[in-house]
Amino acid sequence: MVAAAKAKQMAAWDHTADLMALYATIHAGKQYQRDHFHPYRELPPTPQHDLDDPGAEYDRLIALESQKRGP
């Protein structure tokens, strides 16, 4: 019975989060997902790299590597 209640709650939140994502996407002009609003789901991790600017990405990686090695 507990599993059924959790499943029903999850389904209700899926519906609500889908509507909230739709409204936010329409009004804010940027893309939102259900996971932005769903309290039981997490957003997928965002990548830390910027492949649009390879030079900046290279500099970032070199700085990261030098931090790991220390002075």
Secondary structure, DSSP 8 states (H G I E B T S, - for coil): -HHHHHHHHHHHHHHHHHHHHHHHHHHHSS---GGGT-TT----------TT-HHHHHHHHHHHHHHHH--
